[in-house]
Amino acid sequence: MKVTIFGSGYVGLVSGACLAEVGNDVICVDIDEQKIEQLKQGRIPIYEPGLESLVLNNQRAGRLAFTTDVAEGVRHGLFQFIAVGTPPDEDGSADLQYVLAVAASIGEQMDGYKVVIDKSTVPVGTADKVRSRIAEALAARGREEMEFDVVSNPEFLKEGDAIDDFMKPDRIVIGTDNPRTSELLRELYAPFNRSHDRLVAMDIRSAELTKYAANAMLATKISFMNELANIAELVGADIEQVRIGIGSDPRIGYHFIYPGIGYGGSCFPKDVQALERSAREHGYRAQILESVEAVNYRQKEKLFQMIGSHYGGDLEGKVIALWGLAFKPNTDDMREAPSRVLLEALWRAGAKVRAYDPEAMEETARIYGERDDLLLCDSPEAALEGADALAVATEWKMFRSPNFDLIADRLAAPVIFDGRNIYDPKYLKARGFDYYAIGRRR
């Protein structure tokens, strides 16, 4: 089947590569000429495990192509996926200008029936706006009679596991008001839907809300556990034991109940905000969502507060080794990353940072440029040299079982601030470390 995807960012590129992998003829369209040229040369602009080989293999096979030519993209595909960014507007609501610009382009160029699929994360009611924008463009051409359908097909991709999530989905949500499009989408997604039926069809507005609801629910679990971790510290409990105690209840489960220094990335912060603002626009105050945001904002400051408390509030001239810069493992994404809150707070306090991350070094350099108070090191061990203490902000596997003798030897004093609770407090205490974690007894 012929598929066009507008947007070659995270969602668009993963979706395009996976759809091509099962035999579809896919074109990804983007207005960023530099990005498209990189992709044509086989250079992938983002890090996602397995994505590079998937893109290159399907390019070589002729099933995946990249272009800046909007008209070519519209002509190509029966399916027109809109997978462009919806960044937060000044008030926190989703900015739909890119989605609606693509919709207008489709209406200006289409020459026959198309299925227009909202893949971007968008507020309830966006499909109506997309439909109106396409209809306006058709009317301007005198082609009001031309048929098209608009579908909501939200993505549920976890950064770091996106390929598996697309190829072996938990669910495929299709929001449509036309049975014809349900059958067309069922055919498109058939290769990912063989062992049992994962396709969930519903009305368009319900599908649009489903994406926001899923991310808001997961963000709520994270903030709730962080709230419990802060209580555990005050009452002398160990949040890791509490986590095991409540996670064993199948009604709760273990997913997303790991305490830490808050969530980040391109989805949770933006989507919780957008859903809360959407509720406000309809005259409803979403107090739980407000609290989820507030707890997460406060939790991102937790690691800096622990470091400041240990040093009596005087961080001038201190050097902190920082392991982890990406907002989570298996990505180079630093959008809304807790590490950024820590870095900037340390710099304001007069401290310097020696940092290492397996994938996010280039992104860090892009964001902050050259600074006297930031040294990007080529290994975790190099980051320890000359540092007063170690802080862990991202739970990469390579950080889970380090050489603690080497850490103690290279640090000015054996002090670890663990923002992800990946080490054993009793073990480190027995080895002479001052160890600080989230919601754990010292």
Phi, psi and omega in degrees: 000152182265127187230135173243135178236119176271117184111122179243033173276207187301304184291315183296317183290317178297315181297315181297315181295319182289321178293324176291325183300330181264012171110358179284158177261108192242135170240129173259129182248135177211144179277351179279100185298322181295317179297316180296321179295320177300314182295321177298328179273003178083018178258120186268125187283351180230159175259123174210123183308127177087349186287318184301311181294324179297315179296311184296317181298319182282333171297312181297326180281353179080013181264350184224123181227163183228141182207158170257000184275102182298317181300318178299318180296318180293319178298326191292306196256138165296319179265124180244096180277133172256109184229045180265170184289150172232070185294158178295136172282180184300329181267007179093348178285161181287132178274114186263011187299323182285321177300313183288331175294320177295317179302316179297319180297320178298314179297327181287336188246341189292144182234017180181181184302135178224149170255112182263122191243116175283105176261337177295155175281115189225154179292161175300132181103353182294323180301323177297320179292320177297316179299317180295319182294321177294316181298321178298317180294322177294319180297322179296336178266358184073028183242041183302334185282349185292132184273147171199159175233150177244132184234143169260122181223073186298148178268150176229060184257128175268128175300134184097338178226022191295322182296311178298320181298323180283316184286329180230070188288150171289321179205154176238106185268125179238118176253118184208157175247014182224118180304330179301316182289328176302317180291322178296317179291325177297321178293317180299319185268004182306320180297339181259010192223036191268319187290322169202162188285111180259356184282126180243110180264139181204179177288161189298314183294324177294321178296318179298319180288330183303317180299310179297320181297319181296311182292323178294323178297314180294319177298324179296318178299318180295311181296324178296317178294324177292325174297315178297323179298319179293324176293318180302319178301319185288325185262358178084024177262169178248113186295334179291324175290322176298318180302314179296321181295320181272331181293335179290346174282117184298340177288340181254306179075172186265348184290133173063029175241029177266117180290155181186214184251032172098163179264157176216209178093186186272350189250295190303307182300315182294318186286322176297315177300312184297320179293319179296318179292323178297317177299318181297321179298334179262016175080019181240133177265113181271085189293325178296316180295321176302317181291321177302314178298313184295317179296318181294319178300316180292323184293330179295341179270355189299314184296318178296321180297320178294318180295314180298319180296319180299322183261019176064026178083358182251101181251005180301122178083354178289151177241122182249126171278129182240119175259115177104123178235325177297156184290341177203167177293161174065031173207162172253012184285125178244013178296125180058024183291137175303331179301327181291321176297317180295312180305309186292326177291319177298318180295319179297329181276359178092011180269162174246158184230134170249113193240151174215139172213139183298333186230340191261014181294315181296320178294320177298316179297323179294319183288314190255344182066198179277131180221147177289336184259014176222124174239120176271118188261159185267004177198160176300322182294321179296328179295335182283337186301122176074008182270152178277331183201164177249133172241138179246120183248343181224134188271052174301145181302324183294346179266354191285330182226067184279173174277100184290332175297317179295319179300312181297323182291323186272334178282153176297327176211149183283086182230128178232132173249108189256104181279359182231009175053047183262355181244165182265116182301319182294319180297315182289323178297320179295335180266007174090012180274145159276115186237125179242132178223187185263112176071028182239145176292142178264000000 
